Amino acid sequence: MNMRTMRDFLKDDLRLQLDFSRSDQNRGIAPPPVQKPVRADQTLIALPDDPATAFAGRVDLARALADRKSHRAWRDEPLGPEELGFLLWAVQGVRGKRGAASVFRTVPSAGCRHALETYVLVNNCESFERGVYRYLPLEHALVLESPAGADFSARQHEAVLMQGFVAKAPVVLVWATIPYRMEWRYMAAAHRVIALDAGHVCQNLYLATQAVGCGTCAVAAFHQQALDELLGVDGEDEFALYLAPVGRI
């Protein structure tokens, strides 16, 4: 059996992406929303204001880069809403908006498409009940997607293939993608840049955790269906892509 190499896939992509004139953007179709809408039964939970300056000066950038490492052990302490808000702003925060299709954030994104949604599995965070939340970058707020049931920890454990350090973390950030946001512009080439965008986001998290005395560990090994079901996404138009537990170290 011949195994296709990464080079084969990339060459196929190059053939597919040559004619962007056929993209929905160039066909005049309106762009998809830059943020997943809030349901009528959901209430916005505001996060502390001014995350850009809340932890300014806590860590030198050169030192943060030199000290960047993965952590898999956490102190048994909750995160505060100020810390959680800062970390969420660092990975997806909004700096400005230009029209219906472009929102400028703290992370780069191919074509300014930002095809990721950030979910937060809250296990131990002051002022928040346990459960699954979603970050709203435009409002710098959270919405509760589903409260924790009795099996919340067990479901996390199963979804991350029994990697015990994940479900023990005070919070777990999970990035899901809505591919059409990127496909609207880049068609079949979208999957490559979505993956690159996820890397940008998680690198920001690694650096930002150091400003709040925390650590993280990027995790790409998980049970797709179990994690999608935990987040409440359909696994087709939106699905989990990457995750990172965060805790005090």
C-alpha positions as CSV (number, residue, x, y, z in Angstrom):
1,M,0.0,0.0,0.0
2,N,1.4,3.4,-1.0
3,M,1.3,6.0,1.8
4,R,0.7,9.5,0.7
5,T,3.3,12.0,2.1
6,M,2.7,15.4,3.5
7,R,4.3,16.7,0.2
8,D,1.5,15.0,-1.8
9,F,-1.2,16.7,0.3
10,L,0.4,20.1,0.0
11,K,0.8,19.7,-3.8
12,D,-2.9,18.8,-4.0
13,D,-3.7,21.9,-2.0
14,L,-1.7,24.0,-4.3
15,R,-3.6,22.7,-7.3
16,L,-6.9,23.3,-5.5
17,Q,-6.2,26.8,-4.3
18,L,-5.1,28.4,-7.5
19,D,-8.4,29.8,-8.5
20,F,-9.7,31.8,-5.6
21,S,-12.1,33.6,-8.0
22,R,-14.5,30.8,-7.2
23,S,-14.5,31.4,-3.5
24,D,-17.7,32.6,-1.8
25,Q,-16.0,35.8,-1.0
26,N,-15.2,36.6,-4.6
27,R,-18.7,35.4,-5.7
28,G,-20.2,38.2,-3.5
29,I,-21.6,36.0,-0.8
30,A,-21.8,37.7,2.6
31,P,-19.2,36.6,5.1
32,P,-20.2,34.3,8.0
33,P,-20.4,35.9,11.5
34,V,-17.1,36.6,13.1
35,Q,-18.4,35.2,16.4
36,K,-20.9,32.4,17.1
37,P,-24.2,34.0,18.2
38,V,-25.5,33.8,21.8
39,R,-28.7,31.9,22.3
40,A,-31.8,33.7,23.6
41,D,-31.6,31.6,26.9
42,Q,-28.0,32.6,27.6
43,T,-26.8,35.5,29.7
44,L,-23.5,37.2,29.2
45,I,-21.0,37.0,32.1
46,A,-18.8,40.0,31.9
47,L,-15.1,39.5,32.5
48,P,-12.9,42.2,34.3
49,D,-12.2,45.2,32.2
50,D,-8.9,46.4,30.7
51,P,-7.1,43.0,30.4
52,A,-4.4,44.7,28.3
53,T,-3.0,46.5,31.3
54,A,-4.2,44.3,34.2
55,F,-1.0,42.3,34.3
56,A,1.4,44.6,32.5
57,G,5.0,44.4,33.5
58,R,4.6,41.0,35.2
59,V,7.0,39.2,33.0
60,D,9.7,40.2,30.5
61,L,9.0,39.0,27.0
62,A,12.6,37.8,26.4
63,R,12.4,35.9,29.7
64,A,9.0,34.4,28.9
65,L,10.3,33.1,25.6
66,A,13.4,31.6,27.2
67,D,11.4,30.0,30.0
68,R,8.6,28.7,27.8
69,K,7.9,25.0,28.7
70,S,5.0,22.6,29.2
71,H,3.6,22.0,32.6
72,R,1.5,19.0,33.7
73,A,1.2,19.5,37.4
74,W,-0.9,22.2,39.2
75,R,-1.3,23.5,42.6
76,D,-4.6,22.9,44.2
77,E,-5.8,26.5,43.9
78,P,-8.5,28.2,41.8
79,L,-7.9,30.7,39.1
80,G,-9.5,34.1,39.6
81,P,-11.8,35.9,37.0
82,E,-9.1,38.5,36.4
83,E,-6.5,35.9,35.5
84,L,-9.0,33.9,33.3
85,G,-10.1,37.1,31.6
86,F,-6.5,38.1,30.8
87,L,-5.7,34.6,29.4
88,L,-8.8,34.6,27.2
89,W,-8.0,38.1,25.9
90,A,-4.4,37.0,25.2
91,V,-5.5,34.2,23.0
92,Q,-8.5,35.7,21.1
93,G,-9.0,39.3,22.4
94,V,-10.3,42.0,20.0
95,R,-8.2,45.1,19.2
96,G,-10.5,46.6,16.6
97,K,-13.0,45.8,13.9
98,R,-13.2,46.8,10.2
99,G,-16.4,46.0,8.5
100,A,-18.4,42.8,8.7
101,A,-15.6,40.5,7.7
102,S,-12.5,41.6,9.7
103,V,-11.8,41.7,13.4
104,F,-8.3,42.5,14.5
105,R,-7.2,40.4,17.5
106,T,-4.2,39.7,19.8
107,V,-3.2,36.8,17.5
108,P,-2.6,36.7,13.7
109,S,-5.0,34.8,11.5
110,A,-4.9,34.0,7.7
111,G,-6.9,36.7,6.0
112,C,-8.1,38.0,9.3
113,R,-10.6,35.2,9.3
114,H,-10.2,33.8,12.9
115,A,-12.1,30.5,12.4
116,L,-11.7,29.5,16.0
117,E,-14.1,29.5,19.0
118,T,-12.6,29.3,22.5
119,Y,-14.4,27.1,25.0
120,V,-13.5,26.9,28.7
121,L,-14.0,23.8,30.8
122,V,-14.2,25.3,34.3
123,N,-13.3,23.0,37.1
124,N,-12.1,25.4,39.8
125,C,-12.4,29.2,39.1
126,E,-13.6,31.8,41.6
127,S,-17.0,33.3,40.8
128,F,-17.8,30.6,38.2
129,E,-19.8,27.4,38.6
130,R,-18.3,24.3,37.1
131,G,-19.2,23.7,33.5
132,V,-18.6,24.4,29.8
133,Y,-18.3,28.1,28.9
134,R,-17.6,29.9,25.6
135,Y,-15.6,33.1,25.3
136,L,-17.1,36.1,23.4
137,P,-14.2,38.2,22.2
138,L,-16.4,41.0,20.9
139,E,-17.9,41.6,24.4
140,H,-15.0,40.2,26.4
141,A,-17.5,38.0,28.2
142,L,-18.4,34.4,28.8
143,V,-21.6,32.4,28.3
144,L,-22.4,29.2,30.0
145,E,-23.0,26.5,27.4
146,S,-23.8,23.7,29.9
147,P,-23.4,23.3,33.6
148,A,-21.4,20.5,35.0
149,G,-23.2,17.2,35.7
150,A,-22.1,14.6,38.1
151,D,-20.0,13.0,35.4
152,F,-18.2,16.2,34.3
153,S,-14.7,15.2,35.4
154,A,-15.2,11.6,34.0
155,R,-16.3,13.0,30.6
156,Q,-13.3,15.3,30.4
157,H,-11.0,12.3,31.4
158,E,-12.5,10.2,28.6
159,A,-12.4,13.0,26.0
160,V,-8.7,13.5,26.5
161,L,-7.8,9.8,26.4
162,M,-7.3,9.4,30.1
163,Q,-4.5,12.1,30.4
164,G,-5.1,12.7,34.1
165,F,-3.4,16.1,34.3
166,V,-6.0,17.7,32.0
167,A,-9.1,17.2,34.0
168,K,-7.2,18.1,37.2
169,A,-6.5,21.6,35.9
170,P,-8.6,24.5,37.2
171,V,-9.6,25.4,33.6
172,V,-9.1,23.8,30.2
173,L,-9.2,26.0,27.1
174,V,-10.5,24.2,24.1
175,W,-10.4,25.6,20.6
176,A,-13.0,24.5,18.2
177,T,-13.1,25.6,14.5
178,I,-16.0,26.7,12.3
179,P,-14.3,25.9,9.0
180,Y,-16.6,27.9,6.8
181,R,-15.2,31.1,8.2
182,M,-11.9,30.3,6.5
183,E,-13.4,28.4,3.6
184,W,-15.4,31.5,2.6
185,R,-12.1,33.0,1.5
186,Y,-9.6,30.1,1.0
187,M,-11.8,27.2,-0.1
188,A,-10.1,23.8,0.1
189,A,-6.8,25.4,1.3
190,A,-8.6,26.5,4.5
191,H,-7.7,23.5,6.6
192,R,-3.9,24.3,6.5
193,V,-4.3,27.8,7.7
194,I,-6.8,26.9,10.4
195,A,-4.2,24.6,11.9
196,L,-1.6,27.3,11.8
197,D,-4.0,29.7,13.5
198,A,-4.5,27.3,16.3
199,G,-0.7,27.2,16.8
200,H,-0.6,31.0,17.0
201,V,-3.3,31.0,19.7
202,C,-1.7,28.4,21.9
203,Q,1.7,30.0,21.7
204,N,0.1,33.2,23.0
205,L,-1.3,31.2,25.9
206,Y,2.1,29.7,26.8
207,L,3.5,33.2,27.1
208,A,0.5,34.8,28.8
209,T,0.3,32.1,31.6
210,Q,3.7,33.2,32.8
211,A,2.3,36.7,33.7
212,V,-0.2,35.1,36.1
213,G,1.9,32.5,37.7
214,C,0.4,29.6,35.7
215,G,1.5,27.0,33.3
216,T,-0.1,25.1,30.4
217,C,0.5,22.2,28.1
218,A,-0.7,22.0,24.5
219,V,-2.8,18.8,23.9
220,A,-3.7,17.5,20.4
221,A,-4.5,13.9,21.4
222,F,-8.2,13.5,22.3
223,H,-11.3,11.5,21.4
224,Q,-13.0,13.7,18.7
225,Q,-16.6,12.6,19.3
226,A,-16.4,12.7,23.1
227,L,-14.9,16.2,23.1
228,D,-17.3,17.5,20.5
229,E,-20.2,16.2,22.6
230,L,-18.8,17.7,25.8
231,L,-18.6,21.1,24.1
232,G,-22.0,20.7,22.5
233,V,-20.8,21.1,18.9
234,D,-22.0,19.1,16.0
235,G,-18.7,17.7,14.8
236,E,-19.3,18.8,11.2
237,D,-19.9,22.5,10.9
238,E,-17.9,23.0,14.2
239,F,-15.5,20.6,15.9
240,A,-12.8,20.6,18.5
241,L,-9.2,21.1,17.2
242,Y,-6.8,21.7,20.1
243,L,-6.8,22.2,23.9
244,A,-4.7,23.3,26.7
245,P,-5.2,22.9,30.5
246,V,-4.1,25.8,32.7
247,G,-3.2,25.9,36.4
248,R,-1.1,27.5,39.0
249,I,2.5,26.1,39.2
